[in-house]
């Protein structure tokens, strides 16, 4: 049983990843769930800490990670060596902290977090990690030009309009290069979104949290992914549309409802994992006292 808080940097031969890990203070004989929180592009750890606090109060171990902005917009995430290596390093944390047998959740934010999740899910699958559920806040979306440029302009990731326009110019070149590779048949596989849509794996429970008012990620992309994962055999698929909250600001506008949705989902997933209860019909979750 771990106690207290800790942060660290995982060392590898090529590079480091910066992360924060927190352990619940209260002692318990139960095996704690581990929650990976994968931040949106430009997020700071203090932002993710507001979300990890939800889970820490329930006795979960949390691991917070934000992929550097330059490595989100500067690489094709469909087949990114950078993202693959990051996924392996995050997976290794389970062994580093003796958590390999714990139930694991992922809470990913926007495409910046989902790009990391895409490859982390593969690592979980290959290494038979006890993944019991995944939560997606304002993601995923297809790699469309307007989605990316809106993200650069409206997300607040970049310091000023000049830098934003410069990044859009660079992204435009990268986007055209990716499209050209597809046209010439030079890609090794499908794009990120399509690969996750069609994957027969990663069939643990899914919770999608999104909003019709999101001007960055189209609602239809998220709902189409939810339908695809259900068809692929996901154990449980739950959706909630907050209607009026902006991109990744659902917790800020609806703190009680957002918290209830996350914790009810976690509780139901743990019931399924423990074999106590089968998924409910139509993706409904029972009322929770959490």
N, C-alpha and C positions, 0 to 999 in steps of 0.2 A: 504494500500500500504506500503510495507517494503522498506527500503533503507539501503545502507551501507553493511558491511560485518559482518559475525558472525561465530563463531565456537562453538562447544559444545560437551558435553558428556551426552548421555541419560542414566539416572539412572534406574535400575531395581532391583528387589529383589535379583537376583542371580549374576549379572555381569553387566559390562558396555560395551558400544560400543563407539569407538572414531570415530567421523565424523567431517566434515567441511561443513558448509552451507554458501552460498553466495547469497546475494540479489542484483539485478541490482540497480545502482545508479540513473538512469534516472527515473523520475516519468511518469506514464502512467495510463490512465483510463482502459486499458485492463487488463484482468486477466492473470498473468504471467504463462507460462508453467513451470513445475518443472521437472528437469532432475536429476535422480539418476545415478551417475557414480560409477560403482562397479569395483574396480581395480583387476588386475591380482595378482597372488601369488607373494609376494615380492615387490610389487609396493610401492612407497612412495607417500605421499600426493602431494609433489611437482611435481611428474609425472602426476598425475590426474589433477592438476591445469592447465596444458597446454591444456587439453581437455575441462575442464569446462569453460575456457576463451572463447572458441568458442561460447558457448551458452550464457554466461553472456553478451557478446557484442550484442547479439540479444534480450536482455531484459529478459532472463530466470533466474529462481532461480535454483541453483545447489546444490546438496547434494553429497559429495564425501565420499566413504567408501571403505576401504581395509580390507578384512578378514585376520586375522593373519595366517601366513604360517603354524604354528603348527596345526592349526585347519582346514587347507585345506588338508594336506597330512596325518594327523593323524586320520582322521575319514572317514567312508564310506559316501560319500555325497548323496547316493541314499536315505538314511533314517537317516539323521543326526539331532539329537535333537539340537545340537549346531547351525546348519544352520537354523533350524526352528525358534529357539528363536531369532536369529539375524534378520530374516525376520520380525518378529512381532515388534521388536524394531525399525526397519527402517520404517515400516508402521506407527508406533505411532508418528513419527516425523511430519507427515502430520497434525495430530491433534494438536501437540505441537506448531506448527508454524501457525496454522489456515490456512492450505493449502488443506483441505480435498476436496474442490470443484474445485481445479485447475486441468487443464489437466496435465497428468503425462507421462514422457518418462523414459525409462531405457537405459543406455549405458553401456554394460557389456564387460569386457575385459578378454579374455582367459578363461580357465575352472575355474580359481579362482573366477572370477566375475560371471561366468555362474552358478556355484553351488549356489551362493547366490540368483541369479535371479530365479532359479528353484522354490525356496520356497517363494520368494517375490511375484512371479507371482500368486501363489496360494492364498496368503494373499490379493492381489489386487482383485482377482476374487471373493473371499468370501465376501469382504467388499465393493464391487461395486465401486472401485476406478476408476476415469476417465482416464484410461490408453489409450493413443492415439498412442503409438508406442514404439518399442524396437529396439535398434541397437546393433549388436554383432560383436565385433572386435576380429578376430582370434579364434572364438569358435562357437559352442561347438564341443567336440569330445567324442567318446565313452570312457569308462573307460578301455582302453586297457593297457597292461603292458608297451609296448614300448612307448606309448604316455606319460605316467607318468614318466618313467625313462629318456626319452629325455628332458622332462620339467625340471627335477631335474638337469640334466647335463648341459643343454644349456641356461637355462633362467637367470642364474646369481643370483638366489635366495639365494644360499648357499655360504659360504665364501671360501671354499677350497675343493679339491678333496676328502680328508679324510671324511669330513662331508657329502659330496655328496654320497660317497659309503656307509656310515653308514645309511643315510636316505633311500637309495635304498634298503638296507637290511631290514630295518623296513617296508618299503612299500611292499616289496616282501612278507613278512609274512602277512601283512594286505590283500594284493591282493589275496593270496592263501586262506585266511580265508573267504573272500567274495565269492570266487568261490566255496568253500566247502559248504557254506550256501545255495547257489543257487542249488548245486547238491543235497543237502539233503532236499530241499524244506523248508528251515527255514527263507527265506526272506518274508517280508510282501507284497512286490509288485515288479514291474519291476525296473531295474537300472535307474539311473538318465537320461541318454540319451534316452533310450527307452520309459521312462515315458513321456518325453516331446515330443517325436516323435508322440506318439499315443494319446496324450491328445486332447479331443474335445474342451478344453477351451483355454484361452490365444490366442485368434484369432485376436488380434489387429495387425496392420501393423508391418512387420519385415524387417529390413535391415541387410544384412550379408556382412561384409567387411573382406576380406581374401586375401591370396596370394598363388600362386603355389610354391613359394620359401620357404614357412613355413616348417621347418624341425621338428616341434614339433606336430602340429595339422594337421592331414591328410586332404587335400582338399576335398576328397570324403565325409568325415563325415559332413562337413559344408554344402556342396551342397545337400547331402541326407536329412539333417534336413530342409533345405529350401523347398525342394520338399514335404516333409511330412507336414510341416506347411501349405503349399498351399493347399494340399489335405484335410487338417483338416478344412479348411474354413477361413484361415487368410484373413483379408480384403485386404491386399496388401503385396506382398513379392518381395523384391528387392535384387539383388546380385551384388557385384562388386569385381572382381579379380584384384588386383594390380600387379600380375605377378611376380615381382622381389623383393618386400620388405620382410624382415624377420618377424618373429612372433612379433606381437604388435608394429611394427615399421613403419606402413603404414603412419602415420601422419608425422613422421620424414622425410621420403623419398619423400612423395607427399603431402606437407602441403596444397597447394591450392586445389588440387583435393579432398583430404580427407575432408577438410572443406566444400567444395561445396556439396559433397555427403551427408554429415550429415545434413546440413542446408536445402538442397532441400527436403530431406526426411521429416524433421520436418515441413517444410512449407506445403508439400502435406498432411501430417497426420492431421495438424490443419484444412486444408480445408475439409478433410473428416469428422473430428470431428464436425466442424461447419455446416456440411450438405451443403457446398457450391459446392462440386465437388465429383463425384464418382471416385473410383480408375481407373487408366488408364489401358489399355490392356497390357499384357505381362510384367507387373511390371515396365513400363517405367515412368520416372519422368520428368515433363517439366522443361525447363530452368528456373533458379531462379535468381532474382536480389539480393538475400541475400548474 
